[in-house]
Amino acid sequence: MEHPVPGSKGEGQGERHFSLKKRAGRLAFFLLILPLLTWMVALGADRVALSRWSGEDFAVVTVEKIVDVRAESAEEGDGWQTERVTVEISWRSGAERGTTGTIEVVRLTGSKLDLLPGRDYLLLSDVFDDGEVQYSLSDRYRVPAVAGFIAAACLILAGAAGLSGIKAMAGLFLSLFLLLGWFVPRAAEGFSPIPLAILAVAGVSLVTIVFVVRSPSLWPIPFLGALGGIIAASAAAWLMVELWQLTGLDGDSAALLSSMAPALSMKGLLLSAVVIGSIGAVLDVAISISSSMSELFLYDPAISGRRLWQGGISVGKEILGSMINTLLLAYLGSSLPFVILIAMEGIDLLSLLNDPHIAQEILRSLAGTMGLLLTIPLTALTAVWWLGRRRGETSDPEDAPSG
């Protein structure tokens, strides 16, 4: 019986076949474990939410049956049309957890919240002085579904990208913790939001770079470039806010926050929002340019500083166009209902430009663009200086940042 000669075609085909079977086995295991882990996360989130949302006037319920719908006539001078819906529900949290009963829910006629049997909702109860209880279903209960999809996305990212995906998720969670756990509480306490925002995005930049760029010796390049871009975006935003006379009070939430915390600077919050909203695009540009320039340096350590600079600027110019589109379309998408409303009203271009809401979106786009414009040359200049210091040292392929 003949055996395949080492290094022969038959042995190579056998190795490839074994590798394909191994990958198929891993994929099958992943597809089996993904639904299980997603279900476990959703179940855990459901239990946590039910334990916390169990107050006297707040509970999670399941609609079992729609018994009756009765419209009410609008009161004199009141243009709101309401209806009373009799529903059979099961309490999933609160003092009546595990019981079933029939209640009457008051809501606006034509409400977009469809009541469907078998779905979970948030139940609010108001007790009046005479002892009467008025119930309302405020929203759908979607915590388990949201938590499950987040878990599935994280698992898919980890399975597809491996260690790089896990590091990216770790960086994302640390960045969110820095913003939500440090910046937001201190801004709510009354500290000046602009310095806090710059410090927060500097921390976010550092965390992202540490988890994305493999070599610590190259961390200063994208960090300094991104920090310079953020400072440029902050300066441009401040100038536009002052010249355009924006107050940061556009929108109901901003007006409510201003009334609840008069000492809080709404202009400062507007500028902070610009800074935080721009950091993602600025970091993308800084890391991409530093990655490209370090690859050029590793390929040819004797490359001149001028040629290295030209390579970085060329890469930056190509990235700039797509990043500007990213910023503009992201802000436009977040304001799409308002833009459609304006279009339906037939407001002309001059009125559109004068609208404070539209002006704020233009402010975010222009400030982010200014940040990107400075990020490109600053990152390229930092790379030329930093890599020039290493000229003559032994190049290591592991010193290249992962793009």
C-alpha positions as CSV (number, residue, x, y, z in Angstrom):
1,M,0.0,0.0,0.0
2,E,1.4,3.3,-1.0
3,H,1.5,6.2,1.4
4,P,1.5,9.9,0.3
5,V,5.0,11.3,0.1
6,P,5.5,14.2,2.6
7,G,5.0,17.4,0.8
8,S,3.1,15.7,-2.1
9,K,-0.1,16.8,-3.6
10,G,-2.1,14.1,-1.9
11,E,-0.8,15.1,1.6
12,G,-1.7,18.8,0.8
13,Q,-5.2,17.9,-0.2
14,G,-5.6,15.8,3.0
15,E,-4.5,18.7,5.2
16,R,-6.8,21.1,3.4
17,H,-9.7,18.6,3.9
18,F,-8.9,18.3,7.6
19,S,-8.7,22.1,7.9
20,L,-12.1,22.5,6.2
21,K,-13.7,19.9,8.5
22,K,-12.2,21.6,11.5
23,R,-13.6,25.0,10.4
24,A,-17.0,23.4,9.7
25,G,-17.1,21.9,13.1
26,R,-16.3,25.2,14.8
27,L,-19.0,26.9,12.7
28,A,-21.5,24.3,13.7
29,F,-20.6,24.6,17.3
30,F,-20.9,28.4,17.1
31,L,-24.3,28.2,15.4
32,L,-25.5,25.9,18.2
33,I,-24.1,27.9,21.1
34,L,-25.2,31.3,19.7
35,P,-28.9,30.9,20.3
36,L,-28.3,29.4,23.7
37,L,-26.2,32.2,25.0
38,T,-28.5,34.8,23.5
39,W,-31.5,33.2,25.2
40,M,-29.5,33.1,28.5
41,V,-28.7,36.8,28.3
42,A,-32.2,37.8,27.4
43,L,-33.6,35.7,30.3
44,G,-31.1,37.3,32.7
45,A,-32.0,40.8,31.6
46,D,-35.7,39.9,31.9
47,R,-35.3,38.8,35.5
48,V,-33.3,41.9,36.4
49,A,-35.8,44.2,34.8
50,L,-38.8,42.5,36.5
51,S,-37.1,42.7,39.9
52,R,-36.5,46.4,39.6
53,W,-39.7,47.5,37.8
54,S,-42.1,46.4,40.5
55,G,-43.2,49.6,42.2
56,E,-46.7,50.4,43.5
57,D,-47.5,52.5,40.4
58,F,-45.4,50.7,37.8
59,A,-45.4,47.1,36.6
60,V,-44.7,44.8,33.6
61,V,-47.8,43.0,32.3
62,T,-48.8,40.7,29.5
63,V,-52.0,41.5,27.6
64,E,-54.0,38.4,27.4
65,K,-57.2,39.6,25.6
66,I,-58.7,42.8,24.3
67,V,-62.2,42.8,25.8
68,D,-63.7,46.1,24.7
69,V,-62.8,49.5,23.2
70,R,-65.0,52.5,23.9
71,A,-64.4,56.0,22.5
72,E,-65.0,59.1,24.7
73,S,-66.2,62.4,23.6
74,A,-63.8,65.3,23.8
75,E,-64.5,67.7,26.7
76,E,-65.4,71.3,26.0
77,G,-62.2,73.2,25.1
78,D,-60.1,70.1,25.0
79,G,-59.2,68.8,21.5
80,W,-57.8,65.5,22.7
81,Q,-59.9,62.5,21.9
82,T,-59.5,59.6,24.3
83,E,-60.7,56.0,24.4
84,R,-61.1,53.4,27.2
85,V,-59.8,49.9,26.4
86,T,-60.9,47.0,28.6
87,V,-58.1,44.4,28.6
88,E,-57.4,41.2,30.4
89,I,-53.8,41.2,31.7
90,S,-51.3,39.1,33.7
91,W,-49.0,40.8,36.0
92,R,-45.3,39.8,35.6
93,S,-44.0,42.2,38.3
94,G,-45.2,44.2,41.2
95,A,-47.4,43.3,44.2
96,E,-49.9,41.4,42.0
97,R,-47.2,39.4,40.2
98,G,-48.5,36.0,38.9
99,T,-52.2,37.1,39.0
100,T,-54.6,37.8,36.2
101,G,-57.3,40.5,36.1
102,T,-59.3,42.8,33.9
103,I,-58.6,46.6,33.9
104,E,-59.7,49.6,31.9
105,V,-56.9,51.5,30.2
106,V,-57.3,55.2,29.2
107,R,-55.3,56.3,26.1
108,L,-55.5,58.7,23.2
109,T,-57.6,57.7,20.2
110,G,-55.3,56.7,17.3
111,S,-52.4,55.8,19.6
112,K,-49.5,54.2,17.7
113,L,-49.1,51.7,20.6
114,D,-50.9,48.7,19.3
115,L,-52.2,46.4,22.0
116,L,-51.7,42.8,20.9
117,P,-52.5,39.7,22.9
118,G,-49.4,37.9,24.1
119,R,-47.2,41.0,24.1
120,D,-45.7,42.5,27.2
121,Y,-46.2,46.2,28.1
122,L,-45.4,48.7,30.8
123,L,-48.4,49.5,33.0
124,L,-48.7,52.8,34.9
125,S,-51.3,53.4,37.6
126,D,-52.4,56.8,39.0
127,V,-54.4,56.8,42.3
128,F,-56.6,59.9,42.8
129,D,-57.7,61.4,46.1
130,D,-61.0,59.7,45.9
131,G,-59.3,56.3,45.6
132,E,-60.0,55.9,41.9
133,V,-57.2,54.2,40.0
134,Q,-56.5,55.1,36.4
135,Y,-54.4,52.7,34.3
136,S,-52.4,53.4,31.2
137,L,-50.1,51.3,29.1
138,S,-47.1,53.5,28.4
139,D,-44.8,51.4,26.1
140,R,-43.9,48.0,25.0
141,Y,-41.6,45.9,27.3
142,R,-38.6,45.2,25.1
143,V,-35.6,44.8,27.5
144,P,-35.1,41.0,26.9
145,A,-35.2,41.5,23.1
146,V,-32.8,44.4,23.1
147,A,-30.4,42.6,25.5
148,G,-30.5,39.4,23.4
149,F,-29.7,41.2,20.2
150,I,-26.8,43.0,21.8
151,A,-25.5,39.7,23.1
152,A,-25.9,38.1,19.7
153,A,-24.1,41.0,18.0
154,C,-21.2,40.7,20.4
155,L,-21.0,37.0,20.0
156,I,-21.0,37.2,16.2
157,L,-18.3,39.9,16.3
158,A,-16.2,37.8,18.6
159,G,-16.7,34.7,16.5
160,A,-16.0,36.5,13.2
161,A,-13.1,38.7,14.3
162,G,-11.6,36.6,17.1
163,L,-9.3,38.4,19.5
164,S,-9.6,41.6,17.5
165,G,-13.3,41.6,17.9
166,I,-13.1,40.9,21.6
167,K,-10.6,43.8,22.1
168,A,-12.9,46.1,20.1
169,M,-15.9,45.3,22.3
170,A,-13.8,45.7,25.4
171,G,-12.7,49.2,24.2
172,L,-16.3,50.1,23.4
173,F,-17.6,49.1,26.8
174,L,-14.7,51.0,28.5
175,S,-15.5,54.1,26.4
176,L,-19.2,53.9,27.3
177,F,-18.3,53.5,30.9
178,L,-16.0,56.6,30.7
179,L,-18.7,58.7,29.1
180,L,-21.7,57.5,31.0
181,G,-20.0,56.7,34.3
182,W,-17.7,59.7,34.5
183,F,-18.6,62.5,32.1
184,V,-22.4,62.5,32.5
185,P,-22.5,62.4,36.3
186,R,-20.0,65.3,36.6
187,A,-21.8,67.4,34.0
188,A,-25.0,66.8,35.9
189,E,-23.3,68.0,39.0
190,G,-22.7,71.4,37.4
191,F,-19.0,71.1,36.2
192,S,-18.1,72.9,33.0
193,P,-19.0,70.4,30.3
194,I,-16.5,71.5,27.7
195,P,-13.3,70.6,29.6
196,L,-15.0,67.5,30.8
197,A,-15.9,66.5,27.2
198,I,-12.3,67.0,26.0
199,L,-10.9,65.0,28.8
200,A,-13.5,62.3,28.2
201,V,-12.8,62.0,24.5
202,A,-9.1,62.0,25.2
203,G,-9.7,59.0,27.5
204,V,-11.9,57.4,24.8
205,S,-9.2,57.9,22.2
206,L,-6.6,56.4,24.4
207,V,-8.7,53.3,25.3
208,T,-9.6,52.8,21.6
209,I,-6.0,53.1,20.5
210,V,-4.7,50.8,23.2
211,F,-7.2,48.1,22.1
212,V,-6.8,48.6,18.3
213,V,-3.1,49.5,17.7
214,R,-0.9,46.5,18.5
215,S,2.4,48.2,19.2
216,P,2.6,50.5,22.2
217,S,5.5,52.3,20.5
218,L,3.1,53.7,17.9
219,W,0.3,54.8,20.2
220,P,1.3,58.5,20.4
221,I,0.8,58.9,16.6
222,P,-3.0,58.4,16.4
223,F,-3.5,59.8,19.9
224,L,-1.9,63.2,19.2
225,G,-3.5,63.4,15.8
226,A,-7.0,62.7,17.2
227,L,-6.5,65.0,20.1
228,G,-5.5,67.8,17.8
229,G,-8.6,67.1,15.6
230,I,-10.9,67.2,18.6
231,I,-9.5,70.5,19.8
232,A,-9.9,71.9,16.3
233,A,-13.5,70.7,16.2
234,S,-14.2,72.3,19.6
235,A,-12.7,75.7,18.6
236,A,-14.7,75.7,15.3
237,A,-17.9,74.8,17.1
238,W,-17.4,77.5,19.8
239,L,-16.8,80.1,17.0
240,M,-20.0,79.1,15.2
241,V,-22.1,79.0,18.4
242,E,-21.1,82.5,19.2
243,L,-21.5,84.0,15.7
244,W,-24.7,82.1,15.0
245,Q,-26.1,83.0,18.5
246,L,-27.2,79.5,19.3
247,T,-28.4,78.8,22.8
248,G,-28.5,75.0,22.9
249,L,-32.1,75.2,24.0
250,D,-33.6,73.7,20.8
251,G,-35.8,70.8,21.7
252,D,-38.1,69.9,24.6
253,S,-35.5,67.8,26.4
254,A,-32.9,70.7,26.4
255,A,-35.6,73.2,27.6
256,L,-36.7,70.8,30.4
257,L,-33.1,70.2,31.5
258,S,-32.4,73.9,31.5
259,S,-35.4,74.5,33.8
260,M,-34.4,71.7,36.1
261,A,-30.7,72.7,36.3
262,P,-30.5,76.5,35.7
263,A,-26.7,76.6,36.5
264,L,-26.0,74.1,33.7
265,S,-24.6,75.7,30.6
266,M,-26.7,74.6,27.6
267,K,-24.1,76.2,25.2
268,G,-21.5,74.1,26.9
269,L,-23.6,70.9,26.5
270,L,-24.1,71.7,22.8
271,L,-20.3,72.1,22.3
272,S,-19.7,68.9,24.3
273,A,-22.2,67.0,22.1
274,V,-20.2,68.2,19.0
275,V,-16.9,67.0,20.6
276,I,-18.3,63.6,21.6
277,G,-20.1,63.1,18.2
278,S,-16.9,63.9,16.2
279,I,-14.5,61.6,18.1
280,G,-15.4,58.4,16.1
281,A,-14.7,59.9,12.7
282,V,-11.6,61.6,13.9
283,L,-10.2,58.4,15.5
284,D,-10.9,56.5,12.3
285,V,-8.9,59.0,10.2
286,A,-6.0,59.2,12.7
287,I,-5.6,55.4,13.1
288,S,-5.9,54.8,9.3
289,I,-3.3,57.4,8.5
290,S,-0.9,56.2,11.2
291,S,-1.4,52.6,10.1
292,S,-0.6,53.4,6.4
293,M,2.4,55.5,7.3
294,S,3.9,52.9,9.6
295,E,3.5,50.2,6.9
296,L,5.4,52.4,4.5
297,F,8.1,52.9,7.1
298,L,8.3,49.1,7.8
299,Y,8.5,48.4,4.1
300,D,11.3,50.9,3.6
301,P,12.9,52.2,6.8
302,A,15.1,54.5,4.7
303,I,12.1,56.3,3.2
304,S,12.5,60.1,3.3
305,G,10.3,62.2,5.6
306,R,9.0,64.1,2.7
307,R,7.8,60.9,0.9
308,L,6.3,59.6,4.2
309,W,4.4,62.8,4.6
310,Q,3.1,62.7,1.1
311,G,1.9,59.1,1.6
312,G,0.0,60.1,4.8
313,I,-1.6,63.1,3.2
314,S,-2.7,61.2,0.2
315,V,-4.4,58.5,2.3
316,G,-6.0,61.3,4.4
317,K,-7.4,63.0,1.4
318,E,-9.1,59.8,0.2
319,I,-10.6,59.1,3.6
320,L,-11.8,62.7,4.1
321,G,-14.5,62.6,1.5
322,S,-16.2,59.4,2.9
323,M,-15.8,60.7,6.5
324,I,-17.5,64.0,5.7
325,N,-20.4,62.0,4.2
326,T,-20.5,59.9,7.3
327,L,-20.8,62.9,9.6
328,L,-23.4,64.7,7.5
329,L,-25.6,61.7,6.8
330,A,-25.5,60.6,10.4
331,Y,-26.7,64.0,11.6
332,L,-29.3,64.2,8.8
333,G,-30.6,60.7,9.6
334,S,-31.0,61.6,13.3
335,S,-33.1,64.7,12.3
336,L,-35.0,63.1,9.4
337,P,-38.5,63.4,10.9
338,F,-37.9,67.1,11.6
339,V,-36.6,67.6,8.1
340,I,-39.6,65.9,6.5
341,L,-41.9,68.0,8.6
342,I,-40.2,71.2,7.4
343,A,-40.5,70.0,3.8
344,M,-44.2,69.3,4.2
345,E,-44.7,72.9,5.6
346,G,-43.0,74.3,2.4
347,I,-40.4,76.4,4.3
348,D,-38.0,78.2,2.0
349,L,-34.2,77.7,2.1
350,L,-33.6,81.0,4.0
351,S,-36.0,80.0,6.7
352,L,-34.4,76.6,6.8
353,L,-30.9,78.0,7.3
354,N,-32.2,80.3,10.0
355,D,-33.9,77.4,12.0
356,P,-32.0,76.7,15.2
357,H,-32.5,73.0,14.9
358,I,-31.1,72.8,11.4
359,A,-28.3,75.3,12.4
360,Q,-27.2,72.9,15.1
361,E,-27.0,70.0,12.7
362,I,-25.0,72.1,10.3
363,L,-22.8,73.1,13.2
364,R,-22.1,69.5,14.1
365,S,-21.2,68.6,10.5
366,L,-19.0,71.7,9.9
367,A,-17.2,71.3,13.3
368,G,-16.5,67.7,12.6
369,T,-15.2,68.5,9.2
370,M,-12.8,71.1,10.6
371,G,-11.6,68.5,13.1
372,L,-11.0,66.0,10.3
373,L,-9.1,68.6,8.2
374,L,-6.7,69.2,11.1
375,T,-6.4,65.6,12.1
376,I,-4.9,64.6,8.7
377,P,-1.9,66.9,8.6
378,L,-1.3,66.6,12.4
379,T,-1.3,62.8,12.3
380,A,1.0,62.8,9.3
381,L,3.4,65.3,10.9
382,T,3.4,63.3,14.2
383,A,4.1,60.1,12.2
384,V,7.0,61.7,10.3
385,W,8.5,62.9,13.6
386,W,7.9,59.8,15.6
387,L,8.9,57.3,12.9
388,G,12.0,59.4,12.1
389,R,13.1,58.9,15.7
390,R,13.1,55.1,15.1
391,R,15.1,55.3,11.9
392,G,18.1,53.0,12.0
393,E,16.4,50.7,14.5
394,T,15.5,47.1,13.6
395,S,12.0,47.1,12.1
396,D,9.6,44.6,13.5
397,P,6.5,43.6,11.6
398,E,4.5,43.5,14.8
399,D,5.1,47.3,15.2
400,A,2.4,48.0,12.6
401,P,-1.0,49.1,13.9
402,S,-4.0,47.0,12.8
403,G,-6.3,49.0,10.6
